[in-house]
Amino acid sequence: MIPSSLLSEEPYRELPGESKLLYGHLLGLLRLSAQDTTGHWKADGRPCVSLSRASAGRLLHCQREKAAGLFAALERCGLLEPVPYYMNLPRPKEPNEL
């Protein structure tokens, strides 16, 4: 699920639609990994996920280079930090995101 703040709030409104789809997928992976009993989903106490640019390209049916640009767009607006990708939820949080 893509948080509605990505559609209505700055600086997220200007993100490419495919970056928003990628972020929604990463949030889904984060939810799945949060259920992992090994605890390896956290790095330094922060939620993180791992998805390669090649895997993102296959998921979104685009070239790896374009996927890299989508990750970069998410990084520029503060939603991701580089490898491993730490997730930063947009503010304000949606009620269904709590």
C-alpha positions as CSV (number, residue, x, y, z in Angstrom):
1,M,0.0,0.0,0.0
2,I,1.3,3.4,-0.9
3,P,0.8,6.1,1.8
4,S,-1.5,8.8,0.6
5,S,1.1,11.4,1.8
6,L,3.2,10.4,-1.2
7,L,0.4,11.7,-3.4
8,S,-0.5,14.9,-1.7
9,E,2.5,16.2,0.3
10,E,5.8,17.9,-0.6
11,P,8.4,16.8,-1.5
12,Y,6.8,13.4,-2.3
13,R,4.2,14.7,-4.8
14,E,6.9,15.2,-7.4
15,L,8.3,11.7,-7.2
16,P,7.8,9.6,-10.3
17,G,4.9,7.2,-10.1
18,E,7.2,4.2,-10.4
19,S,9.2,5.4,-7.4
20,K,6.0,5.5,-5.4
21,L,5.2,2.0,-6.5
22,L,8.7,0.9,-5.6
23,Y,8.4,2.5,-2.2
24,G,5.0,0.7,-1.6
25,H,6.7,-2.6,-2.5
26,L,9.6,-1.9,-0.1
27,L,7.0,-1.1,2.7
28,G,5.4,-4.5,2.0
29,L,8.8,-6.2,2.2
30,L,9.4,-4.4,5.5
31,R,6.1,-5.7,6.9
32,L,7.1,-9.2,5.9
33,S,10.6,-8.9,7.4
34,A,9.2,-7.5,10.6
35,Q,7.6,-10.9,11.1
36,D,11.0,-12.7,10.8
37,T,11.9,-14.2,14.2
38,T,15.7,-14.0,13.5
39,G,15.7,-10.2,14.0
40,H,17.9,-9.6,11.0
41,W,15.4,-7.1,9.6
42,K,16.9,-4.4,11.8
43,A,20.3,-2.7,11.3
44,D,21.4,-0.5,14.2
45,G,17.8,-0.6,15.5
46,R,16.3,0.8,12.3
47,P,14.0,-1.0,9.9
48,C,15.7,-2.0,6.7
49,V,15.0,-4.1,3.6
50,S,17.2,-5.4,0.8
51,L,16.1,-5.2,-2.8
52,S,18.7,-5.1,-5.6
53,R,18.3,-2.7,-8.5
54,A,18.2,-5.7,-10.8
55,S,15.3,-7.2,-8.8
56,A,13.5,-3.9,-8.7
57,G,13.9,-3.6,-12.5
58,R,12.4,-7.0,-13.0
59,L,9.6,-6.2,-10.7
60,L,8.8,-2.9,-12.5
61,H,9.6,-4.3,-16.0
62,C,12.4,-1.7,-16.6
63,Q,16.2,-1.7,-17.0
64,R,18.5,-1.8,-14.0
65,E,19.6,1.7,-14.7
66,K,16.1,3.1,-14.6
67,A,15.5,1.2,-11.3
68,A,18.7,2.8,-9.9
69,G,17.1,6.2,-10.8
70,L,13.9,5.3,-9.0
71,F,15.9,4.4,-5.8
72,A,17.9,7.7,-6.2
73,A,14.6,9.7,-6.3
74,L,13.5,8.0,-3.1
75,E,16.9,8.8,-1.5
76,R,16.8,12.5,-2.6
77,C,13.5,13.1,-0.8
78,G,14.6,11.3,2.3
79,L,12.5,8.1,2.1
80,L,15.5,5.8,1.8
81,E,19.1,5.8,2.8
82,P,21.7,3.9,0.7
83,V,22.6,0.3,1.1
84,P,21.3,-1.4,3.0
85,Y,18.2,0.5,2.4
86,Y,16.8,2.0,5.6
87,M,13.1,2.9,5.4
88,N,12.0,6.3,6.5
89,L,8.2,6.6,6.6
90,P,6.8,9.8,5.2
91,R,5.3,12.2,7.7
92,P,2.5,12.3,8.8
93,K,2.1,8.6,9.1
94,E,-1.2,7.1,7.8
95,P,-3.5,5.5,10.3
96,N,-3.1,2.2,8.5
97,E,0.7,2.5,8.7
98,L,0.9,2.5,12.5
